[in-house]
Amino acid sequence: MSLFQKMLISVFLFLIVTIVVIFASHQEPSSLVYDAIAKEPRSLLSDTSLPNSRISSESGIFAYTMHDIDGNPLPLNQFKGQVIMIVNTASFCGNTPQYGGLQTLYERYRDQGFTILAFPANDFGKQEPGNDQEIAEFCYTKYALEFPLFSKITVIGENKHPLYQYLTEHTPFKGEIKWNFQKFLIDRSGHVVARYRPGMKPLTQKIIDDIEDALTKA
């Protein structure tokens, strides 16, 4: 083979390699990303711990397991079938005396299937600065609470607990929590049926009427 023929073959091979490289570099990145996602483990793609997951939205409050004031896991699905009032609380707020009214409601209606779930939060005016032990001592000593009291959480902002993401973003009563002692009423089926402003006292006739109405329904 002559030198000229060898040079022609080399140029031809170089052109082929160049064309292949250019073609590969112009492939759509989306197809590559799709392939990568498709090959991820199924458990990662269906992670229901992600905020605002479909399962959380569809299951309502019963999708969540919270920690009680002693740090023990407490699945909220154990309250299925009851009428529930959820309240974000604080120990050093002008609304703190509402604990007394809440306890009265609980005593009056608990035998009919009513309960209150209290979630201390330090989001407003730094009015719940203590740890869980200090909160429990205050609530049980001063107000002799008997309804479930939970570990302190955050109910607003970037660190908002998923339970409160659901309550404030995925129910008919959307909107950020405004202050301590905002109240949500949930019927026996798990639907949020009312929301009450923080300053509305628990023994207000409107709240009493709504609780009694919810208790009469299956």
C-alpha positions as CSV (number, residue, x, y, z in Angstrom):
1,M,0.0,0.0,0.0
2,S,1.4,3.4,-1.0
3,L,1.9,6.2,1.4
4,F,-0.9,8.2,-0.3
5,Q,-3.4,5.4,0.3
6,K,-2.4,5.2,3.9
7,M,-3.0,8.9,4.3
8,L,-6.4,8.7,2.7
9,I,-7.4,5.9,5.1
10,S,-6.2,7.9,8.1
11,V,-8.2,10.9,7.0
12,F,-11.3,8.8,6.5
13,L,-11.1,7.2,9.9
14,F,-10.5,10.6,11.5
15,L,-13.6,12.0,9.9
16,I,-15.7,9.0,11.1
17,V,-14.6,9.5,14.7
18,T,-15.3,13.2,14.5
19,I,-18.8,12.7,13.3
20,V,-19.5,10.1,16.0
21,V,-18.3,12.5,18.8
22,I,-20.3,15.4,17.5
23,F,-23.5,13.3,17.2
24,A,-23.1,11.9,20.8
25,S,-22.5,15.4,22.2
26,H,-25.9,16.6,20.8
27,Q,-28.0,13.9,22.4
28,E,-31.0,15.3,24.5
29,P,-30.0,15.4,28.2
30,S,-33.5,14.8,29.2
31,S,-33.4,11.2,27.9
32,L,-30.3,10.6,29.9
33,V,-31.9,12.0,33.0
34,Y,-35.0,9.9,32.5
35,D,-32.9,6.7,32.1
36,A,-31.1,7.6,35.4
37,I,-34.3,8.1,37.2
38,A,-35.9,5.0,35.8
39,K,-33.0,3.0,37.2
40,E,-33.3,4.4,40.7
41,P,-34.4,1.9,43.4
42,R,-38.2,1.9,43.7
43,S,-38.0,2.7,47.4
44,L,-36.4,6.1,46.6
45,L,-38.9,7.0,44.0
46,S,-41.9,6.2,46.3
47,D,-40.5,7.9,49.5
48,T,-43.6,8.9,51.4
49,S,-41.5,10.9,53.9
50,L,-41.1,13.7,51.4
51,P,-43.1,16.8,52.3
52,N,-46.6,17.1,50.8
53,S,-46.5,13.5,49.6
54,R,-49.7,12.1,48.0
55,I,-50.1,9.6,50.8
56,S,-50.1,12.3,53.4
57,S,-52.6,14.5,51.5
58,E,-54.9,11.6,50.9
59,S,-54.8,10.1,54.5
60,G,-55.2,13.4,56.3
61,I,-53.9,13.7,59.9
62,F,-54.0,9.9,60.2
63,A,-50.9,9.6,58.0
64,Y,-48.7,11.0,60.7
65,T,-47.0,9.5,63.8
66,M,-46.1,12.2,66.3
67,H,-44.2,12.1,69.6
68,D,-46.0,12.6,72.8
69,I,-44.7,15.0,75.5
70,D,-42.6,12.1,76.9
71,G,-41.0,11.4,73.5
72,N,-43.0,8.2,72.7
73,P,-44.2,7.7,69.1
74,L,-48.0,8.1,68.9
75,P,-49.7,7.3,65.6
76,L,-52.6,9.7,65.0
77,N,-54.6,6.9,63.4
78,Q,-55.4,5.6,66.8
79,F,-57.8,8.6,67.1
80,K,-59.8,7.5,64.0
81,G,-63.5,7.6,64.6
82,Q,-63.3,10.4,67.1
83,V,-64.1,14.1,66.8
84,I,-60.7,15.9,67.2
85,M,-59.6,19.4,68.0
86,I,-56.0,20.2,67.1
87,V,-54.4,23.2,68.8
88,N,-51.0,24.8,68.7
89,T,-50.2,25.9,72.3
90,A,-47.8,28.0,74.4
91,S,-47.2,28.3,78.1
92,F,-46.5,32.1,78.3
93,C,-49.1,33.6,76.0
94,G,-52.1,35.8,76.7
95,N,-54.1,32.9,75.3
96,T,-52.6,30.3,77.7
97,P,-55.6,30.4,80.0
98,Q,-57.5,28.7,77.2
99,Y,-56.0,25.5,78.5
100,G,-58.7,25.6,81.1
101,G,-61.5,25.9,78.6
102,L,-60.0,23.1,76.5
103,Q,-59.8,20.8,79.5
104,T,-63.5,21.6,80.3
105,L,-64.4,20.7,76.7
106,Y,-62.5,17.5,77.0
107,E,-64.2,16.5,80.2
108,R,-67.6,17.4,78.9
109,Y,-67.4,15.4,75.6
110,R,-64.7,12.8,75.9
111,D,-67.2,10.0,76.7
112,Q,-69.0,10.8,73.4
113,G,-65.8,10.4,71.4
114,F,-64.2,13.8,71.5
115,T,-60.5,14.5,72.1
116,I,-58.0,17.4,71.9
117,L,-54.5,17.1,70.6
118,A,-52.2,19.9,71.8
119,F,-49.0,20.7,70.0
120,P,-46.7,23.2,71.9
121,A,-44.8,25.6,69.5
122,N,-42.3,28.4,70.1
123,D,-43.1,30.2,66.9
124,F,-44.9,33.3,68.2
125,G,-43.3,35.7,70.6
126,K,-41.0,33.0,71.9
127,Q,-43.7,32.1,74.3
128,E,-42.9,28.4,74.6
129,P,-39.2,28.4,75.3
130,G,-39.0,25.4,77.6
131,N,-38.2,21.8,76.8
132,D,-40.8,19.0,76.7
133,Q,-40.3,18.2,80.4
134,E,-40.8,21.8,81.5
135,I,-43.9,22.2,79.3
136,A,-45.4,19.0,80.7
137,E,-44.7,20.1,84.3
138,F,-46.4,23.5,83.6
139,C,-49.4,22.0,81.9
140,Y,-50.1,19.2,84.3
141,T,-49.4,21.2,87.4
142,K,-51.2,24.5,86.6
143,Y,-54.1,23.1,84.4
144,A,-54.3,19.4,85.3
145,L,-54.6,18.5,81.6
146,E,-55.8,15.1,80.7
147,F,-56.0,15.3,76.9
148,P,-53.0,14.3,74.8
149,L,-50.0,16.7,74.9
150,F,-47.3,16.3,72.3
151,S,-43.6,17.2,71.9
152,K,-42.9,20.7,70.8
153,I,-43.0,21.3,67.0
154,T,-42.8,24.1,64.5
155,V,-46.0,25.1,62.9
156,I,-44.9,27.9,60.5
157,G,-42.0,28.7,58.1
158,E,-39.5,26.5,56.4
159,N,-39.4,24.0,59.2
160,K,-43.1,23.6,59.5
161,H,-44.0,20.1,60.6
162,P,-45.7,18.0,57.8
163,L,-48.9,17.7,60.0
164,Y,-49.2,21.5,59.8
165,Q,-48.3,21.5,56.2
166,Y,-51.3,19.3,55.6
167,L,-53.6,21.4,57.9
168,T,-52.7,24.8,56.4
169,E,-52.0,23.8,52.8
170,H,-54.2,20.8,51.9
171,T,-57.6,21.4,53.5
172,P,-60.4,23.8,52.8
173,F,-59.0,26.0,55.6
174,K,-55.7,27.1,54.1
175,G,-53.5,29.8,55.4
176,E,-50.6,30.1,57.8
177,I,-51.1,29.8,61.6
178,K,-51.5,33.3,62.9
179,W,-50.7,32.9,66.7
180,N,-50.8,30.5,69.6
181,F,-54.1,28.5,70.1
182,Q,-55.3,28.4,66.5
183,K,-57.8,25.5,66.5
184,F,-58.9,23.0,63.9
185,L,-61.9,20.7,64.3
186,I,-61.8,17.3,62.6
187,D,-64.9,15.1,62.2
188,R,-65.1,11.4,62.8
189,S,-64.2,10.7,59.1
190,G,-60.9,12.7,59.4
191,H,-62.1,15.8,57.5
192,V,-61.2,19.2,58.8
193,V,-64.6,20.9,59.2
194,A,-63.7,24.2,61.0
195,R,-60.9,26.5,61.9
196,Y,-61.0,29.0,64.8
197,R,-58.9,32.1,65.3
198,P,-56.4,32.0,68.2
199,G,-58.4,34.5,70.3
200,M,-61.6,32.5,70.1
201,K,-62.1,30.9,73.5
202,P,-62.8,27.1,73.6
203,L,-66.2,27.6,75.4
204,T,-67.5,30.0,72.7
205,Q,-71.0,28.8,71.7
206,K,-70.0,28.5,68.1
207,I,-67.2,26.0,69.0
208,I,-69.6,24.1,71.3
209,D,-72.3,23.9,68.6
210,D,-69.8,22.6,66.0
211,I,-68.4,19.9,68.4
212,E,-71.9,18.7,69.3
213,D,-72.9,18.7,65.6
214,A,-69.8,16.7,64.7
215,L,-70.5,14.2,67.5
216,T,-73.9,13.4,66.2
217,K,-72.6,12.3,62.8
218,A,-71.1,8.9,62.0
